Every structure is written in C-alpha cells, then in structure tokens.
Amino acid sequence: HGGAAQAIGGALFEEFTYDDEGNPQATTFMDYLLPTMAEVPELITIISEDAPALDNPLGVKGAGEGGITGVAAAIAAAVDEALGRPGIVRRVPITPARLSLALKEVTPCQA
C-alpha cells in the first residue's frame, strides 16, 4: 500500500522546484506535497503466491516499490481518456495548474 501511495504522490503531487539561483523551493512538507489518506483510494491486496522468504523470521520480502513505475503513465492515460485529448498530459506531477494550461493551449481546430 505504501508503494501505491508513493506512486500516486509522484504522479499527482510531489515535485522538486528551485528558484533561479538553484535554491530548493520545497523545504518542508507544507511545500512538498505528499498524498494523505484522503488522496489514496482504498486498496485491496491480492496475495497470489505463498512463498515466504527463508532468511528472516517474518518470512517477508521487500517488493512494495515494484508497482510504482507504471502508475504515472496509467493516471496520465486516464486523464487523457477522461478529457478525450490523447497526449494532453506530457509531464508529472499532473497538477491543476499544468492541466489548465494544457487545456488552454489547445487551439479551436483541435477541440
């Protein structure tokens, strides 16, 4: 579930920004947005393999980050599909400001 939350954060919220002198603009978690429980949907975990690790007492394996890589593309494709504008999302995070700007850039003949 942590990997899913991290992926949603990267797709929709998290971004490192810098001023013209190279100073970071997000220096606290008030500036650098992370998803909270309100932004992460309910998740259902399906365990499809029962092969515990033998080298630790809990039998756990670290694989939570494996699903992160495709999430931004999946969310971008869903936004493109919902708007009926393939390719309108060209960058993450997909912020309201970026999406609004992208929609304004569409010429009347493309609409």
C-alpha positions as CSV (number, residue, x, y, z in Angstrom):
1,H,0.0,0.0,0.0
2,G,2.9,2.3,0.7
3,G,4.2,1.8,-2.8
4,A,0.8,2.7,-4.3
5,A,0.7,5.9,-2.2
6,Q,4.2,6.8,-3.2
7,A,3.3,6.3,-6.9
8,I,0.2,8.5,-6.6
9,G,2.3,11.1,-4.9
10,G,4.8,11.1,-7.8
11,A,2.1,11.3,-10.4
12,L,-0.1,14.0,-8.8
13,F,1.7,15.9,-6.1
14,E,5.4,15.6,-5.5
15,E,7.9,17.9,-7.3
16,F,11.3,19.4,-6.6
17,T,11.3,23.1,-7.6
18,Y,14.2,25.5,-7.5
19,D,14.5,29.3,-7.8
20,D,16.7,31.0,-10.4
21,E,19.7,30.7,-8.0
22,G,19.2,26.9,-7.5
23,N,17.7,27.1,-4.1
24,P,15.0,24.5,-3.3
25,Q,11.5,25.9,-3.0
26,A,10.0,23.0,-1.2
27,T,11.9,22.8,2.1
28,T,9.1,21.5,4.4
29,F,6.2,19.0,3.9
30,M,3.9,22.0,3.7
31,D,5.7,22.9,0.5
32,Y,6.5,19.5,-0.8
33,L,3.1,17.8,-1.2
34,L,2.7,14.2,-0.2
35,P,-0.5,12.3,-0.6
36,T,-2.6,11.7,2.6
37,M,-5.2,9.1,3.3
38,A,-7.7,11.5,1.6
39,E,-5.9,11.2,-1.8
40,V,-5.1,7.5,-1.7
41,P,-8.0,5.3,-2.7
42,E,-9.0,2.2,-0.8
43,L,-6.6,-0.6,-1.9
44,I,-7.2,-4.3,-2.0
45,T,-4.2,-6.6,-1.7
46,I,-4.3,-9.9,-3.5
47,I,-1.7,-12.4,-2.4
48,S,-1.1,-14.8,-5.3
49,E,1.9,-16.6,-4.0
50,D,2.7,-18.2,-0.7
51,A,6.4,-18.5,-0.8
52,P,7.8,-16.8,2.3
53,A,11.5,-15.7,2.5
54,L,13.6,-18.2,4.4
55,D,16.2,-15.7,5.6
56,N,14.2,-13.7,8.1
57,P,12.0,-14.6,11.0
58,L,8.8,-13.0,9.5
59,G,9.2,-14.5,6.1
60,V,8.7,-11.2,4.4
61,K,10.1,-10.0,1.1
62,G,10.7,-6.4,0.0
63,A,8.7,-5.8,-3.1
64,G,6.5,-2.8,-2.3
65,E,8.0,-0.4,-4.8
66,G,7.7,-2.7,-7.8
67,G,4.4,-1.3,-8.9
68,I,5.5,2.4,-8.8
69,T,6.9,2.7,-12.3
70,G,3.7,2.4,-14.3
71,V,1.3,4.4,-12.1
72,A,2.1,7.9,-13.5
73,A,1.6,6.7,-17.1
74,A,-1.7,5.0,-16.1
75,I,-3.0,8.1,-14.4
76,A,-1.9,10.3,-17.3
77,A,-3.6,8.0,-19.7
78,A,-6.8,8.0,-17.6
79,V,-6.8,11.8,-17.6
80,D,-6.2,11.9,-21.4
81,E,-9.1,9.5,-21.8
82,A,-11.4,11.4,-19.5
83,L,-10.8,14.6,-21.3
84,G,-10.9,13.0,-24.8
85,R,-7.5,14.6,-25.5
86,P,-4.8,11.9,-26.1
87,G,-1.4,13.2,-25.1
88,I,-2.6,16.3,-23.3
89,V,-0.7,15.2,-20.2
90,R,3.0,15.5,-21.0
91,R,4.6,15.8,-17.6
92,V,4.2,14.8,-14.0
93,P,3.1,15.7,-11.5
94,I,-0.3,16.3,-13.1
95,T,-1.2,19.5,-11.2
96,P,-4.4,21.5,-11.7
97,A,-2.3,24.4,-13.0
98,R,-0.5,22.3,-15.6
99,L,-3.7,20.7,-16.7
100,S,-5.4,24.1,-17.0
101,L,-2.5,25.5,-19.1
102,A,-2.5,22.4,-21.3
103,L,-6.3,22.8,-21.9
104,K,-5.8,26.5,-22.8
105,E,-3.1,25.7,-25.3
106,V,-5.5,23.5,-27.4
107,T,-6.5,25.5,-30.4
108,P,-10.1,25.7,-31.5
109,C,-9.5,23.5,-34.5
110,Q,-8.2,20.7,-32.1
111,A,-11.2,20.9,-29.9
